[in-house]
Amino acid sequence: MIKNDPNPLYSAASNRYENMAYRRCGKSGLQLPALSLGLWQNFGAVDSPKNAQDMLHCAFDLGINHFDLANNYGPPFGSAESTFGQVMAKSFKPYRDEMLISSKAGYDMWAGPYGIGGSRKYLIASCDQSLKRTGLEYFDVFYSHCYDPNTPLEETMQALDYIVRSGRALYAGISSYSPVHTKQAIRILQDLGTPLLIHQPSYNMFDRWIEDGLTDVLLEEEVGSIVFSPLAQGFLTNKYLKGVPQGSRASRSEQIYLNEDNISQAKEAKLIQLNELAKQRGQSLAQMAVAWVLNNKAVTSAIIGASRVSQIEDCVAALDNLIFTQQELSTIDNILGK
């Protein structure tokens, strides 16, 4: 190594696998880390490349070897994949076989009728573009990012099957599909000979839709799941205990999933009560929220987002206390009105 090299070659922590828990994904031979890192926010071209690199390095050093991407992550679209590709080329390349790297297609990506949806044309073209941006030869998992009512489900699943059979990905996944469509997708892929590996839905204390049928399907069919937004886009942290702070994600008008309009006083009151329970457990609110989603037996891994290294470290510390008493779970349900 050149002395005083401003960009020294990255060397992963030698103890990176000692403290991370790994869980079998459904009935496959694949294990996922209990926590995965998502690049939905803070890894785009508008963000600091140095901070992005530091967060990726930190995650891998802590045993997070699964990185979750999508074609439209940024902003602008595609730039999170490009950022990851730069880090892969610069420092992660020697560790490629230790990593699970996933991407998705489904939402609006480029102009015209073939830049959105679940058609074979869109999914395959998008997969090829994503591989080029990341500089990868293949993805470990490629997802249909959302159900497309305007495309036959058979066509979408056939496209995933082709993506796997052509070597573009090793496994097939779906995201945000309803229980009914999930079961249909499982059957179609079984018939094609490319089993569904994993489902990626949203799930947190304030967003429990998967408990209304989807978790039953996943457990019955032995399909893994990796949940996104376990912290409700940052709401389940101590940042919002005293209202919406200026400069926070919720204060930005462009935010759809978390903004001042959908943060009520009643919701803030529940947040305060949850924080008190977290204190009793010796955890931060974010740590308890992560531990709670991992307590669901249908959940294989939780995707965390981060804007700085310390947030990743805080979430990983949640793994030190994943056990809930029945009384604690009942208290959480009572707070949330469940």
Summary of the structure (lengths in Angstrom):
residues: 338
radius of gyration: 19.6
end to end distance: 57.2
largest distance: 59.5
contacts: 1117
relative contact order: 0.12
helix: 43%
strand: 14%
